[in-house]
Amino acid sequence: MEIHEALQWTDELIFDRTGKHLDSLQRAILEGVWEHKEYKEIAEEYHCSNDHVRKSASELWKLLSDLLGEDVKKKNVRSLIENGVFSYYNDVVHIGNNINICSEPYNNSKKKKNRSPSTPKTQPEPRHDLSQAPDNLRFYNRTDELATLKQWILTEQSRIITLTGLSGIGKTALARQLVEEIKDNFDRILWRSHRKFPTLNALQSHIIEFIAPTSPIQNQSLITYLNSRNSFLDYLRNHRCLIILDDFQDTLTPGELVGNYCPGYQNYGRFLEEMGRFSHGSCLLLLSWEQPLEVATLEAEDCSCKTLQLAGLGKSASQLLTAKKLQDQPQWSRLIELYNGNPLWLNIIATAILELFDGSVETFLSYPPLYLGNIEPSLKQHYQRLGESEQVLIRWLAKQEQPVEISQKPPELLSDSDFFKAIQSLKKRNLLYKSAALTLDPVMQHYVRNLTV
């Protein structure tokens, strides 16, 4: 028996009785056990811990034991599923070229539950899953950005939108507000983080399961099905979907220039190109510290792809400082400028001002140099993602008192080619401002200066 038949039958059995489908790890466990692999091998292939696989497998065997009325274990799960599939197909009546299913996926009188044969399996539309979207986020005035995103998604029907910016700048809060305001325009909305999925196949599998939970996978393996461009895009055409994928930078390899994918995500570039180039009415919204190269290329080719680089709050950050009950309001604009209007950074610094100076912004600003405090861990994460040439360039820029022109590069710093590549990569990471001169983010500049002292 082929594994795709076993997966399909088991998935239908579980969905019939629980209303839930096999998740990507459960599928990986079944496929691995089918091929007589140890839990350790499955864990390595899925890029998770051995204990996590063992725990998930134990929960799966218990669930199947309850449904089948048998004591399911790793050593007998294959034979029990094969027996169930065999019984199932014996109860299938062929009428012409159509198949009329006359029984439950597993005809076990001990555990069979009453269910009307006319009960539909499809879930009501629309289906919106925001269970992994952060809530209770403070949303500050982003009227212009919201209007731009709505124009791109609802009017221009852009297929891929990348919302980029440094950590804490407000990407997630903006996306959350956007979804609330446009959700009625989509049949399917799914919000997920890349940190939950160690491979592209796991991510695609999860998306397919959500978009079309009752889709037939017949006569092909799950991986083949998911790698079929037409199959995936057909579902994006049949259901207008908004898919929000957070933490995109986690798919990219740290320590290199922007654009190299981590193991397990090597085909992500092709996935993005297909999403951007081929016609469909859905939208993929990526939230990221960094802009992927494929999106930059698609945007340059005008392939219905857009990027919004999120800047600081500007004057509207005063709402945040008001909520913190800071003093010396005339000094607030200077504080906002120093920390680039980043709401997370300002919240952290405002807390420090309250703790150290009883809320006096003027007193805080009288102590040079720029205080980083608890901002440093997030700056360290950004810095550690840089490639060698980027670190050389950023250390040089950090020493400059004024913005510098490209022509001012010392000959010994980097080759011209490496220099230009490092500039482009740092801009995609939102660490260099887009201007004629090279201007480093002031907070990052101070962080790097401290590293080189």
C-alpha positions as a printed Julia matrix, in Angstrom:
453×3 Matrix{Float64}:
   0.0    0.0     0.0
   1.23   3.51   -0.85
   1.74   6.0     1.96
  -0.5    8.6     0.27
  -3.47   6.2     0.61
  -2.71   5.65    4.29
  -2.37   9.38    4.94
  -5.59  10.2     3.13
  -7.57   7.5     4.93
  -6.15   8.4     8.36
  -6.77  12.09    7.78
 -10.4   11.43    6.8
 -10.89   9.16    9.8
  -9.62  11.79   12.23
 -11.5   14.62   10.53
 -14.77  12.62   10.55
 -14.57  12.07   14.29
 -12.79  15.21   15.57
 -13.23  17.9    12.9
  -9.45  18.31   12.76
  -6.91  17.22   10.16
  -3.5   15.64   10.58
  -0.94  18.37   11.11
   2.39  18.44    9.28
   4.34  16.73   12.08
   1.75  13.95   12.43
   2.05  13.35    8.68
   5.84  13.26    8.96
   5.6   10.72   11.82
   3.26   8.45    9.84
   5.45   8.66    6.73
   8.55   7.93    8.77
   7.04   4.97   10.63
   5.71   3.65    7.31
   9.32   3.59    6.07
  10.52   1.93    9.31
  12.42   4.99   10.48
  13.31   5.67   14.08
  11.95   8.7    15.9
  15.44  10.2    15.87
  15.55  10.1    12.05
  12.1   11.68   11.8
  13.16  14.44   14.2
  16.28  15.19   12.16
  14.32  15.39    8.92
  11.64  17.58   10.49
  14.26  19.73   12.25
  12.88  19.36   15.75
  13.85  17.51   18.93
  13.57  13.75   19.41
  11.46  14.31   22.53
   9.02  16.49   20.6
   8.52  13.75   17.98
   8.07  11.07   20.66
   5.46  13.15   22.47
   3.54  13.92   19.26
   3.69  10.26   18.21
   2.38   9.12   21.59
  -0.56  11.55   21.31
  -1.27  10.35   17.76
  -1.22   6.66   18.75
  -3.61   7.39   21.64
  -5.98   9.24   19.31
  -5.97   6.4    16.79
  -6.46   3.85   19.57
  -9.6    5.69   20.68
 -10.92   5.88   17.11
 -10.08   2.34   16.03
 -10.86   0.5    19.25
  -7.4   -1.09   19.08
  -4.19  -0.54   21.03
  -2.22   1.39   18.4
   1.55   1.53   18.75
   4.46   2.33   16.49
   5.01  -1.36   15.7
   1.44  -2.1    14.62
   0.1    1.18   13.26
   0.91   0.26    9.67
  -0.93  -3.07    9.76
  -3.97  -1.54   11.49
  -4.22   1.27    8.94
  -3.78  -1.16    6.04
  -6.63  -3.29    7.44
  -8.78  -0.2     7.79
  -8.1    0.96    4.23
  -8.79  -2.54    2.9
 -12.16  -2.65    4.68
 -12.95   0.82    3.44
 -12.38   0.01   -0.22
 -14.38  -3.2     0.09
 -17.36  -0.97    0.91
 -16.92   1.27   -2.11
 -19.5    0.74   -4.85
 -18.35   1.63   -8.37
 -21.04   3.2   -10.54
 -19.67   3.9   -14.01
 -16.67   6.14  -13.62
 -17.97   7.63  -10.35
 -17.23   6.37   -6.84
 -20.04   6.24   -4.32
 -18.74   5.8    -0.77
 -21.17   3.81    1.34
 -19.34   3.47    4.65
 -17.33   5.26    7.28
 -13.52   5.31    6.73
 -13.27   2.56    9.35
 -16.25   0.3    10.0
 -15.61  -0.54   13.65
 -18.77  -1.16   15.63
 -17.02  -0.52   18.97
 -16.15   3.09   18.23
 -18.43   4.08   15.39
 -20.39   7.24   16.11
 -23.78   8.16   14.69
 -23.52  10.67   11.9
 -26.06  11.48    9.26
 -24.75  10.52    5.8
 -25.99  13.82    4.51
 -23.93  15.86    7.0
 -21.58  18.04    4.94
 -17.87  17.86    5.72
 -17.08  21.31    4.37
 -16.74  24.02    6.96
 -18.76  27.23    6.65
 -17.24  30.11    4.74
 -15.49  32.4     5.2
 -12.78  30.73    7.25
 -10.49  33.09    9.12
  -7.77  31.74   11.41
  -6.04  34.47   13.4
  -5.27  32.25   16.37
  -1.52  32.89   16.01
  -1.89  36.63   15.39
  -0.78  38.64   18.42
  -3.58  40.64   20.01
  -3.78  43.5    22.5
  -1.16  45.37   20.49
  -1.11  49.14   20.85
  -1.8   50.61   17.41
  -0.5   54.12   16.81
  -1.41  56.51   14.03
  -0.5   54.82   10.74
  -3.25  56.31    8.57
  -1.09  56.78    5.48
   0.42  53.31    5.68
  -3.0   51.7     6.11
  -4.35  53.59    3.1
  -1.39  52.48    0.99
  -1.76  48.82    1.96
  -5.5   48.87    1.27
  -4.89  50.42   -2.13
  -2.36  47.73   -3.04
  -4.46  44.81   -1.78
  -8.06  45.76   -2.55
  -7.72  48.03   -5.59
  -4.53  46.92   -7.32
  -4.88  43.29   -6.13
  -1.18  42.88   -5.45
  -0.21  39.23   -5.02
   2.76  39.68   -2.67
   3.29  42.53   -0.21
   6.32  42.72    2.04
   6.12  44.84    5.15
   9.68  45.43    6.33
  11.35  47.26    9.18
  13.58  46.81   12.21
  12.29  44.8    15.15
   9.82  46.76   17.25
   8.95  49.27   14.52
   5.27  48.18   14.48
   4.93  45.79   11.52
   2.77  43.3    13.42
   0.5   45.95   14.93
  -0.05  47.54   11.51
  -0.77  44.18    9.85
  -3.19  43.24   12.63
  -5.12  46.49   12.17
  -5.09  46.03    8.4
  -6.61  42.55    8.68
  -9.39  43.84   10.91
 -10.31  46.47    8.32
 -10.21  44.3     5.18
 -11.13  40.81    6.44
 -14.61  40.85    4.89
 -13.02  40.91    1.42
 -11.48  37.42    1.76
 -12.82  33.87    1.86
  -9.75  32.59    3.72
  -7.42  34.42    6.09
  -4.51  32.64    7.73
  -1.87  34.18   10.03
   1.22  32.12   10.8
   4.84  32.65   11.86
   7.75  31.09   10.0
   9.19  30.16   13.38
   6.49  27.48   13.64
   7.57  25.72   10.42
  11.11  24.37    9.97
  10.74  23.69    6.24
   8.93  25.09    3.22
   7.11  21.78    2.71
   5.74  21.96    6.26
   4.57  25.51    5.65
   2.94  24.74    2.29
   1.27  21.67    3.71
  -0.24  23.73    6.5
  -1.49  26.38    4.07
  -3.11  23.77    1.8
  -4.75  22.04    4.75
  -6.28  25.35    5.79
  -7.36  26.58    2.35
  -8.89  23.3     1.21
  -9.12  20.81    4.11
 -11.15  18.31    2.1
  -9.0   18.51   -1.05
  -8.26  15.13   -2.7
  -4.61  14.09   -2.69
  -5.37  10.87   -4.6
  -2.69   8.89   -6.41
   0.23  11.11   -5.43
   2.34  11.76   -2.39
   1.69  14.85   -0.32
   5.04  16.38   -1.32
   4.33  15.86   -5.03
   0.91  17.42   -4.56
   2.29  20.46   -2.77
   5.03  20.95   -5.36
   2.47  21.02   -8.17
   2.26  24.68   -9.15
  -1.12  24.39  -10.78
  -2.67  22.6    -7.79
  -1.49  25.2    -5.3
  -2.38  28.2    -7.47
  -5.75  26.71   -8.36
  -6.78  26.87   -4.71
  -5.59  30.48   -4.51
  -7.82  31.18   -7.52
 -10.86  29.29   -6.22
 -10.72  30.95   -2.79
  -9.64  34.54   -2.32
  -7.02  34.15    0.4
  -5.05  36.54    2.55
  -2.06  34.7     4.0
   0.03  36.6     6.56
   3.44  35.07    7.25
   5.39  36.71   10.08
   9.13  36.47   10.89
  10.16  35.94    7.27
  13.8   36.7     8.15
  13.93  33.33    9.91
  13.93  31.63    6.49
  17.18  33.41    5.54
  20.69  32.35    6.52
  22.39  34.66    9.06
  26.03  35.66    8.52
  25.56  36.14    4.77
  24.24  38.84    2.46
  20.45  39.02    2.27
  18.91  36.4     0.03
  20.36  32.99    0.94
  17.75  30.62    2.36
  18.25  28.27    5.3
  18.23  24.47    4.79
  14.65  23.35    4.27
  13.72  26.63    2.6
  15.92  26.49   -0.52
  12.87  26.48   -2.83
  11.26  29.52   -1.2
  12.48  31.77   -4.02
  10.63  29.68   -6.58
   7.54  29.67   -4.37
   7.56  33.5    -4.25
   8.15  33.81   -7.98
   5.17  31.58   -8.74
   2.98  33.49   -6.28
   3.99  36.76   -7.92
   4.07  35.9   -11.62
   0.96  33.74  -12.08
  -2.58  35.08  -12.03
  -4.74  34.62   -8.92
  -6.84  36.83   -6.65
  -5.1   36.02   -3.37
  -2.48  37.97   -1.44
   0.61  36.9     0.49
   1.65  39.41    3.17
   5.19  38.91    4.48
   6.36  40.59    7.69
  10.12  40.75    7.83
  13.21  42.54    9.07
  14.62  42.08    5.58
  13.33  42.28    2.01
  13.75  39.01    0.04
  15.66  39.31   -3.23
  12.86  37.68   -5.23
  10.36  40.27   -4.07
  12.76  43.09   -5.02
  13.12  41.55   -8.5
   9.38  40.99   -8.95
   8.7   44.53   -7.79
  11.21  45.9   -10.31
   9.43  43.9   -13.03
   6.04  45.24  -11.88
   4.72  41.73  -11.17
   1.97  42.77   -8.75
   4.44  42.84   -5.85
   4.97  45.74   -3.46
   7.21  46.53   -0.48
   6.4   48.96    2.31
   9.41  49.92    4.41
   7.97  50.95    7.74
   9.57  54.01    9.28
   9.32  55.32   12.82
   6.2   56.93   14.25
   7.46  60.51   14.07
   5.38  63.04   16.0
   2.63  60.52   16.7
   5.06  58.75   19.06
   4.11  61.46   21.56
   0.99  59.35   22.25
   3.28  56.67   23.61
   5.2   59.1    25.81
   1.94  60.59   27.07
   0.74  57.12   28.07
   4.02  56.64   29.95
   3.42  59.97   31.77
   6.87  61.36   31.01
   7.75  64.94   31.88
   9.32  67.79   29.87
   7.12  67.59   26.78
   9.21  70.18   24.84
  12.06  67.62   24.87
   9.99  64.76   23.52
  10.69  65.49   19.86
  14.42  65.15   20.54
  13.88  61.84   22.32
  11.74  60.54   19.45
  14.37  61.59   16.91
  17.21  59.92   18.81
  15.39  56.58   18.91
  14.1   56.87   15.36
  10.44  56.82   16.43
  10.64  53.07   17.04
   7.73  52.29   19.41
   9.44  49.33   21.1
  12.66  51.26   21.67
  10.77  54.29   22.98
   8.75  52.12   25.35
  11.96  50.57   26.7
  13.69  53.94   27.09
  10.6   55.56   28.62
  10.59  52.84   31.27
  14.26  53.5    31.96
  13.59  57.26   32.28
  10.85  56.56   34.81
  13.09  54.23   36.79
  16.27  56.34   36.72
  15.08  59.95   36.46
  11.51  59.94   37.82
  10.2   60.57   34.3
  12.34  63.63   33.49
  13.24  63.53   29.79
  15.36  66.66   30.11
  17.54  65.1    32.8
  17.89  61.89   30.79
  19.02  63.81   27.69
  21.63  65.7    29.68
  23.65  62.48   29.99
  25.53  61.69   26.79
  26.07  59.4    25.01
  22.92  57.7    23.73
  21.66  55.17   26.28
  20.66  51.76   24.87
  19.89  49.7    27.96
  17.5   46.84   27.2
  17.46  47.69   23.49
  20.87  46.04   23.06
  19.64  42.4    22.78
  17.5   43.2    19.72
  20.33  45.23   18.14
  22.66  42.3    18.71
  20.25  40.03   16.82
  20.31  42.38   13.83
  24.09  42.73   13.91
  24.71  38.99   14.12
  22.72  38.47   10.92
  25.22  40.54    8.91
  27.71  39.07    6.47
  31.42  39.8     6.79
  31.47  42.6     4.21
  28.41  44.19    5.81
  30.1   44.21    9.21
  33.2   45.83    7.7
  31.06  48.52    6.09
  28.85  49.16    9.1
  31.84  49.48   11.43
  33.36  52.05    9.09
  30.08  53.99    8.82
  29.64  53.96   12.6
  32.86  55.96   12.96
  31.7   58.72   10.6
  30.28  61.86   12.17
  28.36  62.85    9.01
  26.64  60.93    6.2
  29.19  59.89    3.57
  29.06  59.65   -0.21
  29.8   56.37   -1.98
  32.84  58.04   -3.55
  34.38  58.58   -0.09
  35.07  54.87    0.42
  38.71  54.2     1.31
  40.29  51.9    -1.35
  41.45  49.41    1.28
  38.0   49.04    2.93
  36.38  46.64    0.45
  36.49  45.97   -3.27
  34.01  48.09   -5.19
  31.88  45.02   -5.93
  31.75  43.89   -2.28
  31.13  47.5    -1.21
  28.1   47.91   -3.49
  26.69  44.52   -2.54
  27.05  45.31    1.16
  25.24  48.66    0.7
  22.33  47.0    -1.08
  22.12  44.25    1.52
  22.16  46.7     4.45
  19.38  48.69    2.81
  17.3   45.53    2.46
  17.88  45.02    6.2
  16.6   48.57    6.92
  19.92  49.56    8.52
  20.87  52.16    5.89
  18.61  55.01    4.91
  17.73  55.33    1.23
  19.39  58.6     0.3
  22.21  59.88   -1.88
  24.58  59.7     1.09
  25.06  56.65    3.29
  23.29  57.25    6.61
  23.31  54.6     9.31
  20.42  54.2    11.74
  21.56  56.29   14.76
  20.73  53.66   17.37
  22.55  50.95   15.44
  25.44  53.38   14.87
  25.86  53.87   18.59
  25.61  50.12   19.22
  28.35  49.38   16.66
  30.57  52.16   18.02
  30.41  50.51   21.43
  31.47  47.21   19.86
  34.57  48.72   18.31
  35.76  50.66   21.37
